[in-house]
């Protein structure tokens, strides 16, 4: 009888020991702070990745972002997250000078930080463990070179988030890779404003033969609409960073030439997975993770439209 009781006690102890790490992981809280504007569908995909990462790793995730592109508000969100002492912090870094002090506070407080989407050039300097995203300048160069290969000579770089350093880098890379004349066209992320300004720009300069938008849903789709209204489909090649179901349909039917996929689902998903494993096992990849760029052309567009509509691509 004594041996039986001892056996039960040992089994119970083993059960508790096995359950403890699982319970600890379920209590792990990871906070994400991005600059994603509420009306930008790109960030809905990032949020889906964050939620999937939390579900798969059985950790708590909390996604926060200012309503508009507001670096003061975003810095305050990071500061509030630091005060809550999470097991990990995930941030985008569209403006290092504005957000750097808040990110460094998190690092100084011993909170593991991973950057995603924007800030690959400053991530390590600010103390982040790694970055998940794409090199924006290189992505711009690749796009520019492809558009030059297609015959482009005079281009517009449509920037829907003025002040976001990462978008400035995209235009810089585009200009370098394109080799021809490039004009940066500042717009808002209001599709009506984008369509009107792009239409006016191509009317004012009939030599424009290429448009590179810096966001699919916010700038890419309205740019396609503007070109259609101007009666210049085929005469002006339209490409965009990122993807939306609407823009991919334009690629598939020949109204646009390609989208640049940085796989933003992974930008939300992978940092959660990495920080959960870091909290549980102390494991972390040894370097940055490139989620893109990948050019999605007409041959591939129809394959990813459904996934884009589902908020995964």
C-alpha positions in Angstrom: 0.0 0.0 0.0 2.8 2.4 0.9 4.5 1.7 -2.4 1.2 2.4 -4.2 0.7 5.8 -2.4 4.4 6.7 -3.1 3.8 5.9 -6.8 0.7 8.1 -6.9 2.7 10.9 -5.3 5.5 10.6 -7.8 3.0 10.5 -10.7 1.3 13.7 -9.3 4.6 15.4 -9.0 5.5 14.5 -12.5 2.1 15.8 -13.8 2.7 19.1 -11.9 6.2 19.4 -13.3 5.0 18.8 -16.8 2.1 21.3 -16.4 4.2 24.1 -14.9 6.0 25.2 -18.1 2.7 25.1 -20.0 1.0 27.2 -17.4 4.0 29.6 -17.3 3.8 29.9 -21.1 0.1 30.6 -21.0 0.8 33.5 -18.6 3.5 34.9 -20.8 2.4 38.3 -22.2 3.8 39.8 -25.3 2.9 43.4 -26.4 3.1 44.6 -30.0 3.2 48.3 -30.8 3.1 49.3 -34.5 2.6 52.5 -36.5 -0.2 50.9 -38.6 -3.1 53.2 -39.3 -6.5 51.8 -38.5 -7.7 52.2 -42.1 -4.7 50.5 -43.7 -5.6 46.8 -44.6 -1.8 45.9 -44.7 -1.8 46.0 -40.9 -4.9 43.8 -40.6 -2.7 41.0 -42.0 0.1 41.8 -39.5 -2.5 41.6 -36.7 -3.7 38.3 -38.0 -0.1 37.0 -37.8 0.3 38.3 -34.2 -3.0 36.5 -33.2 -2.0 33.3 -34.9 1.4 33.4 -33.2 -0.2 33.8 -29.8 -2.6 31.0 -30.4 0.0 28.6 -31.7 2.5 29.4 -28.8 -0.3 29.6 -26.2 0.8 33.0 -25.0 -1.1 36.3 -24.4 -0.6 38.9 -27.1 -1.7 42.5 -27.0 -1.6 44.6 -30.3 -1.6 48.4 -30.1 -1.3 51.2 -32.6 -2.2 54.9 -32.8 -5.3 55.8 -35.0 -3.2 57.9 -37.3 0.6 58.1 -38.2 1.5 59.8 -34.9 5.0 59.2 -33.5 4.3 61.0 -30.2 1.3 58.7 -29.6 3.3 55.7 -30.7 6.1 56.6 -28.3 3.6 56.9 -25.5 2.2 53.4 -26.3 5.7 51.9 -26.1 6.3 53.7 -22.8 3.0 52.3 -21.4 4.0 48.8 -22.6 7.3 49.1 -20.8 5.6 50.0 -17.6 3.5 46.8 -17.8 6.7 44.7 -17.9 5.8 42.2 -20.6 7.8 39.1 -21.4 8.6 40.6 -24.7 8.0 43.7 -26.9 7.6 43.9 -30.6 7.8 47.3 -32.3 7.9 48.8 -35.8 10.4 51.7 -36.1 9.3 54.1 -38.8 11.1 57.0 -37.1 14.1 56.1 -35.0 14.8 59.6 -33.7 11.2 59.8 -32.3 10.9 56.3 -31.0 14.5 55.4 -30.1 14.4 56.7 -26.5 11.2 54.7 -25.7 12.7 51.5 -27.3 15.9 52.0 -25.4 13.9 52.3 -22.1 12.4 48.9 -22.8 15.9 47.4 -23.4 17.3 49.1 -20.3 14.3 47.6 -18.3 15.4 44.1 -19.4 12.5 43.6 -21.8 13.5 41.6 -24.9 12.6 43.6 -28.0 12.2 42.5 -31.6 11.6 45.0 -34.4 9.4 44.2 -37.4 8.4 45.8 -40.7 10.3 49.0 -40.5 13.6 49.9 -38.9 16.0 47.2 -40.2 18.7 49.8 -40.5 18.5 51.0 -36.8 17.2 47.9 -35.0 20.4 46.6 -33.6 21.6 50.1 -32.6 18.6 50.6 -30.4 19.1 47.2 -28.7 16.6 45.0 -30.4 17.5 41.3 -30.6 16.7 41.1 -34.3 14.5 42.4 -37.1 11.8 40.6 -39.1 11.1 42.4 -42.4 12.7 43.4 -45.6 15.6 45.8 -46.5 13.5 48.7 -47.9 16.3 50.2 -50.0 17.1 46.9 -51.6 13.4 46.1 -52.2 13.1 49.5 -53.9 16.1 48.8 -56.1 14.7 45.4 -57.2 11.4 47.1 -58.1 13.2 49.9 -59.9 15.4 47.6 -61.9 12.4 45.5 -62.9 10.4 48.5 -64.1 13.4 49.8 -66.0 13.7 46.4 -67.7 10.0 46.8 -68.7 11.0 50.0 -70.5 10.3 52.6 -67.9 12.1 56.0 -68.1 10.0 58.5 -66.2 8.5 57.5 -62.8 6.4 58.6 -59.9 6.9 57.3 -56.4 3.6 57.7 -54.6 4.2 58.1 -50.8 1.0 57.8 -48.7 2.7 58.1 -45.3 5.0 61.2 -45.4 7.4 61.1 -42.5 7.8 57.3 -42.4 11.5 56.9 -43.0 11.0 53.4 -44.4 8.9 54.7 -47.2 11.6 57.3 -48.0 14.0 54.4 -48.3 11.7 52.7 -50.7 11.7 55.7 -53.0 15.4 56.0 -52.6 16.0 52.4 -53.7 13.5 52.8 -56.5 15.3 55.8 -57.9 18.6 54.0 -57.8 17.3 50.8 -59.5 15.2 52.7 -62.0 18.0 54.9 -63.3 15.5 57.3 -65.0 13.7 60.4 -63.7 11.7 59.8 -60.5 9.5 62.3 -58.8 8.2 61.6 -55.3 4.4 62.4 -55.1 3.3 63.0 -51.5 -0.3 62.0 -50.8 -2.4 61.0 -47.8 -3.7 57.5 -47.2 -7.2 58.6 -48.3 -7.9 56.7 -51.6 -9.9 59.6 -53.1 -6.9 62.0 -52.4 -4.4 59.6 -53.9 -6.5 59.0 -57.1 -7.0 62.7 -57.7 -3.3 63.6 -57.1 -2.0 60.8 -59.3 -4.5 61.7 -62.1 -3.3 65.3 -61.9 0.3 64.3 -61.9 0.1 62.2 -65.1 -2.0 64.9 -66.8 0.6 67.5 -65.9 3.5 65.4 -67.3 2.7 63.2 -70.3 6.1 61.6 -70.2 5.3 59.6 -67.0 5.3 55.9 -68.0 5.8 54.3 -64.5 4.2 54.5 -61.1 5.4 52.8 -58.0 3.0 53.1 -55.1 4.3 52.4 -51.5 1.2 50.6 -50.2 -1.3 48.4 -52.1 -4.6 49.2 -50.6 -3.9 52.8 -49.7 -1.9 54.0 -52.8 -1.7 51.1 -55.3 -5.4 50.6 -56.0 -6.2 54.4 -56.3 -3.1 54.7 -58.6 -4.6 52.0 -60.9 -7.9 53.8 -60.8 -6.3 57.1 -61.7 -4.5 55.6 -64.7 -7.7 54.0 -65.9 -9.6 57.3 -65.6 -6.8 59.0 -67.6 -7.1 56.4 -70.3 -3.5 55.3 -70.0 -3.8 51.6 -69.1 -0.8 49.9 -70.7 0.9 53.2 -71.4 1.7 53.7 -67.7 3.0 50.7 -65.8 1.7 50.6 -62.2 3.4 48.5 -59.4 3.2 48.7 -55.7 4.8 47.6 -52.5 2.7 45.1 -50.5 -0.5 43.4 -51.6 -4.2 43.6 -51.5 -6.9 41.4 -53.2 -7.9 44.4 -55.3 -4.5 45.2 -56.6 -3.7 41.6 -57.2 -6.8 41.4 -59.4 -5.4 44.4 -61.4 -2.1 42.5 -61.8 -4.0 39.4 -63.0 -6.0 41.3 -65.6 -3.1 43.3 -66.9 -3.9 46.7 -65.4 -0.9 46.6 -63.1 2.5 44.8 -63.5 3.5 43.5 -60.1 3.2 43.8 -56.3 6.1 43.5 -53.9 5.2 40.9 -51.2 7.0 41.3 -47.9 4.9 38.7 -46.2 3.6 40.9 -43.4 1.8 37.9 -41.8 5.2 36.6 -40.9 6.2 40.0 -39.6 3.5 39.6 -37.0 3.7 35.9 -36.5 7.5 35.2 -36.2 8.4 37.7 -33.5 5.7 36.3 -31.3 7.0 32.8 -31.8 10.6 33.9 -31.2 9.8 35.8 -28.0 7.7 32.9 -26.7 10.5 30.5 -27.2 12.9 33.0 -25.7 10.8 33.3 -22.5 10.5 29.5 -22.2 13.9 28.2 -23.4 16.1 31.3 -23.9 16.3 30.5 -27.7 16.6 33.2 -30.3 17.8 33.2 -34.0 21.3 34.6 -34.5 20.3 37.3 -37.0 17.6 39.2 -38.8 14.9 37.4 -40.7 14.2 38.6 -44.2 10.4 38.2 -44.9 10.7 39.7 -48.4 10.9 41.1 -51.0 9.1 38.8 -53.5 7.7 40.2 -56.8 4.2 38.9 -57.5 3.6 39.2 -61.2 0.7 38.2 -63.4 1.7 34.6 -63.4 1.5 34.4 -59.6 -1.2 36.9 -58.8 -4.2 34.7 -59.2 -2.6 32.1 -56.8 -2.5 34.5 -53.9 -5.7 36.5 -54.3 -7.7 34.2 -52.1 -5.0 34.2 -49.4 -4.9 38.0 -49.5 -8.7 38.2 -49.2 -8.4 35.9 -46.1 -5.8 38.3 -44.5 -2.8 36.0 -44.8 -1.0 37.4 -47.8 
